[in-house]
Amino acid sequence: MKLSRVLILILPLLMSLLSSCEAIAGIFKAGMGFGIFIVVAIIIAIIAIVIRFNKQKS
């Protein structure tokens, strides 16, 4: 009887903790993908600016 009460109390706690960890992992994966996208966009913008300046000089 005591074991079932302990499981009833602990099981929802564990389930909520595990689901929050998965949610945070998903957020970090999305953040990493967005960060990579931003870095690539900035690099492309810098290359485009350098190419335009080189065309104007010649």
C-alpha positions as CSV (number, residue, x, y, z in Angstrom):
1,M,0.0,0.0,0.0
2,K,2.8,2.5,0.8
3,L,4.7,1.6,-2.3
4,S,1.7,2.5,-4.5
5,R,1.3,5.9,-2.7
6,V,4.9,6.6,-3.3
7,L,4.6,5.7,-7.0
8,I,1.5,7.9,-7.3
9,L,3.5,10.8,-5.9
10,I,6.8,10.3,-7.7
11,L,5.6,9.2,-11.1
12,P,4.0,12.5,-12.2
13,L,7.0,14.3,-10.9
14,L,9.4,12.2,-13.0
15,M,7.1,12.5,-16.0
16,S,7.0,16.3,-15.8
17,L,10.8,16.5,-15.4
18,L,11.6,14.2,-18.3
19,S,9.2,16.0,-20.7
20,S,10.7,19.4,-19.7
21,C,14.2,18.1,-20.5
22,E,13.0,17.0,-23.9
23,A,11.4,20.4,-24.5
24,I,14.6,22.2,-23.6
25,A,16.6,19.8,-25.9
26,G,14.3,20.7,-28.7
27,I,14.7,24.4,-28.0
28,F,18.5,24.1,-28.1
29,K,18.4,22.2,-31.3
30,A,16.2,24.8,-32.9
31,G,18.5,27.6,-31.5
32,M,21.6,25.9,-32.9
33,G,20.0,25.6,-36.3
34,F,18.9,29.3,-36.3
35,G,22.4,30.4,-35.1
36,I,24.0,28.5,-38.0
37,F,21.6,30.1,-40.4
38,I,22.4,33.6,-39.1
39,V,26.1,33.0,-39.3
40,V,25.9,31.8,-42.9
41,A,23.6,34.8,-43.8
42,I,26.2,37.2,-42.3
43,I,29.1,35.6,-44.2
44,I,27.1,35.7,-47.5
45,A,26.3,39.4,-46.8
46,I,30.0,40.2,-46.2
47,I,31.1,38.4,-49.3
48,A,28.5,40.3,-51.4
49,I,29.7,43.6,-50.0
50,V,33.3,42.8,-50.7
51,I,32.4,41.8,-54.3
52,R,30.5,45.0,-54.9
53,F,33.4,47.2,-53.6
54,N,35.8,45.3,-55.8
55,K,33.6,45.8,-58.9
56,Q,33.3,49.6,-58.2
57,K,37.1,50.0,-57.9
58,S,37.8,48.4,-61.3
